[in-house]
Amino acid sequence: MISLLAAATSWQKRKSAQLSRHTMRISLLVLAVCSGPAAAEDWAPLDQDAIWQALSDHTLDYDNAWQEFRASGRTLYNAGADSWGRWAARGDQYCSQWPPSDAWVCYDVE
């Protein structure tokens, strides 16, 4: 029982770290999608509405994965296997929640 709990905890930590890195990539991709050819010095923080418009009902393609952002707030990430989570634009930040954790993590988006 203890080794099973340790394995589950280890898996959860790896998954959380992977999704955290993934979420940071989303911030950078939203930036790229919304900024177009603008130079880096022209970047400005996106507000809640701009984040929502950039992601809602869109799919982002990554190097070896993709992520779909549904208007319902559900998100599907796939890097060979489906992983369902939740997303939201709150207080001018992109926020996500990935089971089994119920914690929301939020990031500024420029």
C-alpha positions as CSV (number, residue, x, y, z in Angstrom):
1,M,0.0,0.0,0.0
2,I,2.8,2.4,0.9
3,S,4.7,1.8,-2.4
4,L,1.5,2.3,-4.4
5,L,0.9,5.6,-2.5
6,A,4.5,6.6,-3.2
7,A,4.2,5.8,-6.9
8,A,0.9,7.7,-7.2
9,T,2.5,10.7,-5.4
10,S,5.5,10.6,-7.6
11,W,3.3,10.4,-10.7
12,Q,1.2,13.4,-9.5
13,K,4.4,15.4,-9.0
14,R,5.7,14.6,-12.4
15,K,2.4,15.3,-14.1
16,S,2.0,18.6,-12.2
17,A,5.5,19.7,-13.3
18,Q,4.8,18.7,-16.9
19,L,1.5,20.6,-16.9
20,S,3.2,23.6,-15.3
21,R,5.8,23.7,-18.1
22,H,3.0,23.2,-20.5
23,T,1.0,26.1,-19.1
24,M,4.0,28.4,-19.4
25,R,4.2,27.4,-23.1
26,I,0.6,28.4,-23.5
27,S,1.4,31.8,-22.2
28,L,4.1,32.2,-24.8
29,L,1.9,30.8,-27.5
30,V,-1.0,33.2,-26.6
31,L,1.6,35.9,-26.8
32,A,2.6,34.8,-30.3
33,V,-0.9,34.4,-31.5
34,C,-2.1,37.8,-30.2
35,S,1.0,39.9,-31.0
36,G,1.4,38.9,-34.7
37,P,4.5,40.5,-36.2
38,A,4.8,43.1,-33.4
39,A,8.2,43.5,-31.9
40,A,8.8,42.4,-28.3
41,E,9.0,45.9,-27.0
42,D,5.4,46.5,-28.2
43,W,4.1,43.6,-26.1
44,A,1.7,44.5,-23.4
45,P,-0.2,42.4,-20.8
46,L,-3.4,40.9,-22.1
47,D,-6.6,41.6,-20.2
48,Q,-9.2,39.0,-19.3
49,D,-11.2,39.6,-22.4
50,A,-8.2,39.4,-24.7
51,I,-7.1,36.1,-23.1
52,W,-10.6,34.7,-23.5
53,Q,-10.8,35.7,-27.2
54,A,-7.3,34.3,-28.0
55,L,-8.1,30.9,-26.5
56,S,-11.8,30.2,-26.5
57,D,-12.8,27.6,-29.1
58,H,-9.2,27.5,-30.4
59,T,-6.7,24.7,-30.6
60,L,-3.0,25.4,-30.1
61,D,-0.4,23.1,-31.8
62,Y,2.8,22.5,-29.9
63,D,6.0,20.6,-31.1
64,N,4.7,17.2,-30.1
65,A,1.2,17.9,-28.7
66,W,-1.9,20.0,-29.1
67,Q,-4.4,21.6,-26.8
68,E,-8.1,22.5,-27.4
69,F,-9.7,25.3,-25.3
70,R,-13.5,25.0,-25.2
71,A,-15.7,27.9,-24.5
72,S,-17.3,25.8,-21.7
73,G,-14.0,26.1,-19.8
74,R,-12.9,22.5,-20.5
75,T,-9.5,22.0,-22.1
76,L,-8.1,18.9,-23.8
77,Y,-4.3,18.4,-23.9
78,N,-2.9,15.6,-26.0
79,A,0.8,14.6,-26.3
80,G,-0.1,11.0,-27.2
81,A,-2.9,10.6,-24.7
82,D,-5.8,12.8,-23.7
83,S,-5.6,14.8,-20.5
84,W,-8.7,16.8,-19.6
85,G,-8.5,19.9,-17.4
86,R,-10.2,23.3,-16.9
87,W,-9.1,26.7,-18.1
88,A,-10.3,30.3,-17.4
89,A,-9.4,33.9,-17.9
90,R,-9.5,35.4,-14.4
91,G,-8.3,38.8,-13.2
92,D,-6.3,39.4,-16.4
93,Q,-4.5,36.0,-16.1
94,Y,-4.7,32.6,-17.8
95,C,-5.7,30.0,-15.2
96,S,-5.7,26.2,-15.4
97,Q,-6.6,23.3,-13.2
98,W,-5.5,19.7,-14.0
99,P,-6.8,16.7,-12.1
100,P,-6.2,15.0,-9.8
101,S,-5.3,18.4,-8.3
102,D,-8.2,20.8,-7.6
103,A,-5.8,23.8,-7.4
104,W,-6.0,26.5,-10.0
105,V,-2.7,28.0,-11.2
106,C,-2.7,31.4,-12.9
107,Y,-0.2,33.2,-15.1
108,D,0.1,36.7,-16.6
109,V,0.0,36.8,-20.4
110,E,1.8,39.4,-22.5
